[in-house]
Amino acid sequence: MRFDNRVTQMLDVEIPIVQAPMGWIARSPLAAAVSNAGALGIIETSSGELDAIRVEITRMRELTDKPFGVNIAQAFVRDPGIVDFVVEQGVRFVTTSAGDPTRYTRQLKDAGLVVFHVVPTLRAAQKAVDAGVDGLVVEGGEGGGFKNPRPVSTLVLLPLVRSKVSVPIIAAGGICDGASMAAAFALGAEGVQMGTRMVSAAESPVGEGWKKAIVEAPETGTVFLRQEKGPALRALRTERTERLERGEGQPMAELAAGVSEVYFEGNVGAGVALSGQVAGRIESVEPVADVIAQTVREFGEAASALGRYAP
Amino acid sequence: MRFDNRVTQMLDVEIPIVQAPMGWIARSPLAAAVSNAGALGIIETSSGELDAIRVEITRMRELTDKPFGVNIAQAFVRDPGIVDFVVEQGVRFVTTSAGDPTRYTRQLKDAGLVVFHVVPTLRAAQKAVDAGVDGLVVEGGEGGGFKNPRPVSTLVLLPLVRSKVSVPIIAAGGICDGASMAAAFALGAEGVQMGTRMVSAAESPVGEGWKKAIVEAPETGTVFLRQEKGPALRALRTERTERLERGEGQPMAELAAGVSEVYFEGNVGAGVALSGQVAGRIESVEPVADVIAQTVREFGEAASALGRYAP
């Protein structure tokens, strides 16, 4: 199975799968495993812990000689020096998200980086293309984490954006295996991003309780949390998040307060465990290399099966 | 482009596209156009107007010599004689929805009909298979109309159900063209159902204002309306439905009260105009035959493109 398209070329990877930049989770142990498997690991900045993240980026150089990327989560990065640091570290690929695509694109492009902007709507996609990005991460509302308050599913959003822009697209939201990757390619993507599948991977640093909760979740096992201001969130369904879904309490505040217990101790009831609907499709904790290899194998099978319908 | 799979065989059609059974809309002018185009038209019963529907089923015999189907919306059909009537009219294909799959499946199967049950979750799918249905309509939460209060996107739900049952699947929710049809096939479907695309077709009986509202809607142009009891609804975003989305008012009551103005006069602000997210992808009113022909052509192109990735 050999991929050769604009995403593999721009990202300089064999396999056009990108690991999503989950706050606190997308650090060197996970990201290096993804890059070493031939896909692209990404280091997060949405935790806002920039000193720790500088160390993580440095560590990546020790853990892999393959390319990796950094996500600049604009709403959470108050230090504009992050761009210089990323450039100095020799990072070649950046995703920007949670903010205005005009803010960093020129500076990053001038430094020679490849920039993909994360978008949840067609309007955001067009704005990013106008800002000069190289490509888009098109993110459907079934995905986990921070979301547009008016979620649009990947099956609708991706082909819509594809029909209106010419830059390459990485699909996010609802992707966890080869069948969903093949569907994304049928809709016009040239790469996919996986979040929840990576949160639940063996190399993910989250507590075992969180991985177990993903494995046990049904497909209806997430909630979509709106806030009066700011983004919505998709998270695992618990008593706490069902209360937040009813509008009682502040999702962002309870997410922040529970980070330590949820993320590192794996006690998903103690806060807000961000997760996509694919939690309902994940049945075991697997090493990243196995996830990637199986996805590629299944993708090939799905491509062959659909190819038999070719006229 | 030639399809030949379990859905084309069971439905006795050339093209495995099914028109969704929208209340008041899925009547003989629209359904006959779909059947005459080589796909499968369906007559609705969710309007509850069974006398009118008996006339519609009789009319289908005059308008087409191709197969067509009937949907039995169990929550809205109080007269169990509907099954005998459907059988007497020589209908060979039925979808059942909005209720317990054990209720009519045996009776319909004994009469020699092919029965597909509409399901929004894996649990519902397994229950329907246990009841002996021939196949499933697997309906993602991005679709319009009556919905499970815990919506799951087609990209997640369809491959999950595919991995757990062996009966053929018709995908619904998010399907409006060849790219989305190809994605559904990559996820394991052998047929697709289109609702909003057919509501906005030239032969659809709805008022022009409703078709125009679909054509002009962005992809974020629907709302998901929860109710204290009963199903949720997905409908076009209007001032009224945004109010209902905030929990003010009764969606079902406002839907019922506005049927005449919304459905026949096309005044979408006067009630609840059910619609899927694909409203954001529909850019013109087209005759059904053109929609079907273009979908088949695009499907073939997408299948060829994905087939080039086959190992």
Interface residues (C-beta under 8 A of the other chain):
Chain A: M1 R2 F3 T121 L122 R123 G140 G141 E142 N148 R150 V152 S153 T154 L155 V156 L157 P159 L160 R162 S163 G173 G174 I175 D177 A179 S180 A182 A183 A184 F185 A186 L187 G188 P218 E219 T220 G276 Q277 V278 G280 R281 F299 G300 A302 A303 S304 A305 L306 G307 R308 Y309 A310 P311
Chain B: M1 R2 F3 T121 L122 R123 G140 G141 E142 N148 R150 V152 S153 T154 L155 V156 L157 P159 L160 R162 S163 G173 G174 I175 D177 A179 S180 A182 A183 A184 F185 A186 L187 G188 P218 E219 T220 G276 Q277 V278 G280 R281 F299 G300 A302 A303 S304 A305 L306 G307 R308 Y309 A310 P311
